């Protein structure tokens, strides 16, 4: 999972169903030893804040090129 954080994969396509992607992000951050979640299905406010802050950091660094929720959006 932590390979999704690797700069080698910067700006590669990723689907974007918000609920699923938050869980994917949590799995990535935990496998990269950045955080240990108590319960990823019921995160604390501190865990949510960390996760969102890291995602914003990655977005600002250009790690994510675009997100989408439908196949048609992914084509555009």
ROGU-915396 format. One record per residue: residue in one letter; x, y, z of N, C-alpha, C, O in turn; residue number from 1. Coordinates in nm, 2 decimals. Each point is the difference from the previous one (the first is absolute). Example, Ala and Ser with C-alpha at 12.3 -4.5 7.8 and 13.67 -1.06 7.14 Angstrom:
2
{pt "a"; {1.32; -0.57; 0.78}; {-0.09; 0.12; 0.00}; {0.09; 0.12; 0.00}; {0.10; 0.00; 0.07}; 1}
{pt "s"; {-0.14; 0.11; -0.14}; {0.09; 0.11; 0.00}; {-0.08; 0.11; 0.08}; {0.05; 0.11; 0.01}; 2}
This chain:
76
{pt "x"; {0.08; -0.12; 0.00}; {-0.08; 0.12; 0.00}; {0.08; 0.13; 0.00}; {-0.03; 0.09; -0.07}; 1}
{pt "x"; {0.14; -0.09; 0.15}; {0.08; 0.12; 0.01}; {0.06; 0.04; -0.14}; {0.04; 0.12; -0.01}; 2}
{pt "x"; {-0.03; -0.21; -0.08}; {0.05; 0.04; -0.14}; {-0.09; 0.11; -0.06}; {0.05; 0.07; -0.09}; 3}
{pt "x"; {-0.17; -0.06; 0.12}; {-0.09; 0.11; -0.05}; {0.05; 0.13; 0.04}; {-0.03; 0.10; -0.07}; 4}
{pt "x"; {0.12; -0.09; 0.17}; {0.05; 0.13; 0.05}; {0.14; 0.03; -0.07}; {0.05; 0.11; 0.01}; 5}
{pt "x"; {0.00; -0.21; -0.08}; {0.13; 0.01; -0.07}; {0.00; 0.11; -0.11}; {-0.09; 0.00; -0.08}; 6}
{pt "x"; {0.18; 0.09; 0.09}; {0.00; 0.11; -0.11}; {0.01; -0.06; -0.14}; {-0.04; 0.07; -0.10}; 7}
{pt "x"; {0.09; -0.19; 0.09}; {0.00; -0.07; -0.13}; {-0.14; 0.00; -0.07}; {-0.01; -0.01; -0.12}; 8}
{pt "x"; {-0.09; 0.00; 0.20}; {-0.14; -0.01; -0.05}; {-0.07; 0.13; 0.01}; {-0.12; 0.00; -0.02}; 9}
{pt "x"; {0.19; 0.11; 0.03}; {-0.06; 0.13; 0.01}; {-0.08; 0.03; -0.13}; {0.04; -0.03; -0.11}; 10}
{pt "x"; {-0.16; 0.08; 0.13}; {-0.09; 0.04; -0.11}; {-0.05; -0.11; -0.08}; {-0.05; 0.02; -0.11}; 11}
{pt "x"; {0.05; -0.14; 0.17}; {-0.06; -0.12; -0.07}; {-0.15; -0.01; 0.03}; {-0.04; 0.05; 0.10}; 12}
{pt "x"; {-0.03; -0.10; -0.19}; {-0.15; -0.01; 0.02}; {-0.04; -0.08; 0.12}; {0.06; -0.10; 0.03}; 13}
{pt "x"; {-0.16; 0.15; 0.04}; {-0.06; -0.07; 0.11}; {-0.14; 0.03; 0.00}; {-0.05; 0.12; -0.02}; 14}
{pt "x"; {-0.04; -0.21; 0.05}; {-0.14; 0.02; 0.01}; {-0.02; 0.08; 0.13}; {0.08; 0.00; 0.09}; 15}
{pt "x"; {-0.20; 0.05; -0.07}; {-0.02; 0.09; 0.11}; {-0.14; -0.01; 0.06}; {-0.08; 0.10; -0.02}; 16}
{pt "x"; {0.05; -0.20; 0.09}; {-0.12; -0.01; 0.08}; {0.04; 0.04; 0.14}; {0.07; -0.08; 0.06}; 17}
{pt "x"; {-0.11; 0.19; -0.01}; {0.06; 0.06; 0.12}; {0.01; -0.10; 0.11}; {0.11; 0.00; 0.06}; 18}
{pt "x"; {-0.21; -0.07; -0.02}; {0.01; -0.09; 0.11}; {0.10; -0.11; -0.02}; {0.08; -0.03; 0.10}; 19}
{pt "x"; {-0.07; -0.02; -0.22}; {0.10; -0.10; -0.02}; {0.14; 0.05; 0.00}; {0.09; -0.06; 0.05}; 20}
{pt "x"; {-0.07; 0.18; -0.11}; {0.13; 0.06; -0.01}; {0.06; 0.04; 0.14}; {0.12; 0.00; 0.02}; 21}
{pt "x"; {-0.21; 0.04; 0.07}; {0.05; 0.03; 0.14}; {0.05; -0.12; 0.06}; {0.11; 0.00; 0.07}; 22}
{pt "x"; {-0.18; -0.11; -0.09}; {0.05; -0.13; 0.06}; {0.13; -0.04; -0.07}; {0.09; -0.05; 0.07}; 23}
{pt "x"; {-0.08; 0.06; -0.20}; {0.13; -0.02; -0.07}; {0.11; 0.08; 0.05}; {0.11; -0.05; 0.02}; 24}
{pt "x"; {-0.14; 0.18; 0.00}; {0.10; 0.09; 0.05}; {0.05; -0.05; 0.14}; {0.12; 0.00; 0.03}; 25}
{pt "x"; {-0.22; -0.03; 0.06}; {0.04; -0.05; 0.13}; {0.09; -0.13; -0.01}; {0.09; -0.01; 0.08}; 26}
{pt "x"; {-0.13; -0.08; -0.17}; {0.08; -0.12; -0.01}; {0.14; 0.04; -0.05}; {0.10; -0.06; 0.04}; 27}
{pt "x"; {-0.09; 0.15; -0.13}; {0.13; 0.05; -0.05}; {0.09; 0.06; 0.11}; {0.11; -0.04; 0.02}; 28}
{pt "x"; {-0.17; 0.13; 0.05}; {0.07; 0.07; 0.10}; {0.05; -0.10; 0.11}; {0.11; 0.02; 0.06}; 29}
{pt "x"; {-0.20; -0.11; -0.02}; {0.04; -0.10; 0.10}; {0.11; -0.09; -0.05}; {0.09; -0.03; 0.08}; 30}
{pt "x"; {-0.10; -0.02; -0.20}; {0.10; -0.09; -0.05}; {0.13; 0.07; -0.02}; {0.11; -0.06; -0.01}; 31}
{pt "x"; {-0.11; 0.19; -0.01}; {0.13; 0.08; -0.01}; {0.05; 0.04; 0.14}; {0.09; 0.08; 0.01}; 32}
{pt "x"; {-0.16; -0.13; 0.10}; {0.04; 0.03; 0.13}; {0.00; 0.15; 0.04}; {0.07; 0.05; 0.08}; 33}
{pt "x"; {-0.17; 0.02; -0.14}; {-0.02; 0.14; 0.03}; {-0.10; 0.02; 0.12}; {0.01; 0.10; 0.07}; 34}
{pt "x"; {-0.09; -0.20; -0.05}; {-0.10; 0.01; 0.11}; {-0.05; -0.15; 0.02}; {0.01; -0.08; -0.08}; 35}
{pt "x"; {-0.06; 0.06; 0.20}; {-0.06; -0.12; 0.04}; {-0.15; 0.03; 0.04}; {-0.02; 0.06; 0.11}; 36}
{pt "x"; {-0.07; -0.10; -0.19}; {-0.14; 0.03; 0.03}; {-0.06; -0.10; 0.10}; {0.04; -0.12; 0.00}; 37}
{pt "x"; {-0.12; 0.17; 0.09}; {-0.06; -0.09; 0.10}; {-0.11; -0.09; -0.07}; {-0.01; -0.12; 0.02}; 38}
{pt "x"; {-0.07; 0.19; -0.10}; {-0.11; -0.07; -0.07}; {-0.03; 0.09; -0.13}; {-0.06; 0.10; 0.01}; 39}
{pt "x"; {0.11; -0.15; -0.12}; {-0.02; 0.08; -0.13}; {-0.14; 0.02; -0.03}; {-0.04; 0.09; -0.07}; 40}
{pt "x"; {-0.05; -0.18; 0.11}; {-0.14; 0.02; -0.02}; {-0.07; 0.10; 0.09}; {-0.12; 0.03; -0.02}; 41}
{pt "x"; {0.19; 0.01; 0.12}; {-0.06; 0.10; 0.10}; {0.11; 0.08; 0.05}; {0.04; 0.00; 0.12}; 42}
{pt "x"; {0.02; 0.08; -0.21}; {0.12; 0.08; 0.03}; {-0.03; 0.11; 0.10}; {-0.11; 0.06; 0.01}; 43}
{pt "x"; {0.21; -0.03; 0.07}; {-0.01; 0.12; 0.10}; {0.01; 0.13; -0.08}; {0.05; -0.01; -0.12}; 44}
{pt "x"; {-0.08; 0.12; 0.18}; {0.01; 0.13; -0.07}; {0.15; 0.02; -0.03}; {0.03; 0.05; -0.11}; 45}
{pt "x"; {0.06; -0.09; 0.20}; {0.14; 0.02; -0.03}; {0.05; -0.08; -0.12}; {0.08; 0.04; -0.08}; 46}
{pt "x"; {-0.13; -0.17; 0.07}; {0.03; -0.08; -0.11}; {-0.05; 0.05; -0.13}; {0.07; 0.00; -0.11}; 47}
{pt "x"; {-0.19; 0.05; 0.11}; {-0.06; 0.06; -0.12}; {0.08; 0.13; -0.04}; {0.03; 0.01; -0.12}; 48}
{pt "x"; {0.00; 0.07; 0.22}; {0.08; 0.12; -0.04}; {0.13; -0.03; -0.06}; {0.04; 0.06; -0.10}; 49}
{pt "x"; {0.03; -0.16; 0.16}; {0.13; -0.05; -0.06}; {-0.02; -0.04; -0.14}; {0.08; 0.04; -0.09}; 50}
{pt "x"; {-0.18; -0.13; 0.07}; {-0.02; -0.05; -0.14}; {-0.03; 0.11; -0.10}; {0.06; 0.00; -0.11}; 51}
{pt "x"; {-0.15; 0.09; 0.14}; {-0.04; 0.11; -0.09}; {0.12; 0.09; -0.02}; {0.03; 0.04; -0.11}; 52}
{pt "x"; {0.05; -0.01; 0.21}; {0.12; 0.09; -0.01}; {0.10; -0.07; -0.10}; {0.06; 0.07; -0.08}; 53}
{pt "x"; {-0.04; -0.20; 0.10}; {0.10; -0.07; -0.09}; {-0.05; 0.00; -0.14}; {0.07; 0.02; -0.10}; 54}
{pt "x"; {-0.21; -0.04; 0.08}; {-0.05; 0.00; -0.14}; {0.01; 0.14; -0.06}; {0.03; 0.01; -0.12}; 55}
{pt "x"; {-0.05; 0.09; 0.20}; {0.02; 0.14; -0.06}; {0.14; 0.03; -0.03}; {0.03; 0.06; -0.11}; 56}
{pt "x"; {0.06; -0.11; 0.19}; {0.15; 0.01; -0.02}; {0.03; -0.06; -0.14}; {0.08; 0.05; -0.08}; 57}
{pt "x"; {-0.13; -0.18; 0.06}; {0.03; -0.07; -0.12}; {-0.06; 0.07; -0.12}; {0.06; 0.01; -0.11}; 58}
{pt "x"; {-0.18; 0.04; 0.12}; {-0.07; 0.08; -0.11}; {0.08; 0.12; -0.03}; {0.02; 0.03; -0.12}; 59}
{pt "x"; {0.03; 0.05; 0.22}; {0.07; 0.12; -0.03}; {0.14; -0.03; -0.07}; {0.05; 0.08; -0.07}; 60}
{pt "x"; {0.00; -0.20; 0.10}; {0.13; -0.04; -0.06}; {-0.02; -0.05; -0.14}; {0.10; -0.04; -0.07}; 61}
{pt "x"; {-0.23; 0.03; 0.02}; {-0.02; -0.05; -0.13}; {-0.02; -0.15; -0.01}; {0.00; -0.06; -0.11}; 62}
{pt "x"; {-0.01; -0.01; 0.22}; {-0.01; -0.14; 0.00}; {-0.12; -0.05; -0.07}; {0.00; -0.11; -0.06}; 63}
{pt "x"; {-0.11; 0.18; 0.08}; {-0.13; -0.03; -0.06}; {-0.03; 0.09; -0.11}; {0.00; 0.12; 0.02}; 64}
{pt "x"; {-0.02; -0.17; -0.14}; {-0.02; 0.09; -0.12}; {-0.15; 0.03; 0.00}; {-0.04; 0.12; -0.02}; 65}
{pt "x"; {-0.04; -0.21; 0.03}; {-0.15; 0.02; 0.00}; {-0.07; -0.11; 0.07}; {0.06; -0.11; 0.02}; 66}
{pt "x"; {-0.18; 0.13; 0.02}; {-0.08; -0.10; 0.06}; {-0.14; 0.00; -0.07}; {-0.04; 0.09; -0.07}; 67}
{pt "x"; {-0.03; -0.20; 0.08}; {-0.13; -0.01; -0.06}; {-0.08; -0.11; 0.07}; {0.05; -0.07; 0.08}; 68}
{pt "x"; {-0.18; 0.08; -0.11}; {-0.09; -0.09; 0.06}; {-0.08; -0.09; -0.10}; {-0.06; -0.10; 0.04}; 69}
{pt "x"; {0.07; 0.13; -0.17}; {-0.06; -0.08; -0.10}; {0.09; -0.03; -0.11}; {0.10; 0.07; -0.02}; 70}
{pt "x"; {-0.13; -0.17; -0.06}; {0.09; -0.04; -0.11}; {0.00; 0.12; -0.10}; {0.11; 0.02; -0.06}; 71}
{pt "x"; {-0.22; 0.04; 0.03}; {0.00; 0.11; -0.10}; {0.10; 0.12; 0.05}; {0.07; 0.05; -0.09}; 72}
{pt "x"; {-0.07; -0.02; 0.22}; {0.09; 0.10; 0.05}; {0.14; -0.04; -0.02}; {0.09; 0.08; -0.03}; 73}
{pt "x"; {-0.06; -0.21; 0.04}; {0.14; -0.05; -0.01}; {0.05; 0.01; -0.15}; {0.12; 0.02; -0.02}; 74}
{pt "x"; {-0.22; -0.02; -0.07}; {0.04; 0.01; -0.14}; {0.03; 0.14; -0.04}; {0.09; 0.03; -0.08}; 75}
{pt "x"; {-0.15; 0.07; 0.15}; {0.03; 0.14; -0.02}; {0.13; 0.04; 0.06}; {0.03; 0.12; -0.01}; 76}
